[in-house]
Amino acid sequence: MERRLYGLLVGINNYPDPDVADLKGCIDDIDNLEYLLNGELEHLDDVDILMLKNQEATYENVINTFREHLGQAGPDDIVLFHYSGHGSREPAAPEFLEFYPDGWDETLVLFD
């Protein structure tokens, strides 16, 4: 049985919005994870990793890469999404409050 790992690694150090502080280690995080995944997972037949860094990590690119790249995975494959960057919170929609009792959703802060 052939097993494949489809990975999407997103790292953002530099944000264009002056109100969002730049970070220092997010690109290193995904570079190190990509190195580990490509070198240490010998039990997988194939590792297919895509990385979006800084200005590549827009909302549209992340959504499209989820659909086009991670969406290729079959029933025996593994899908990995890793994000390194700022997070935020926003009020949860009323229909989801039972899942978020504090009333807040956790979010990813993408480049744009």
Summary of the structure (lengths in Angstrom):
residues: 112
radius of gyration: 16.1
end to end distance: 40.4
largest distance: 49.7
contacts: 296
relative contact order: 0.28
helix: 30%
strand: 29%
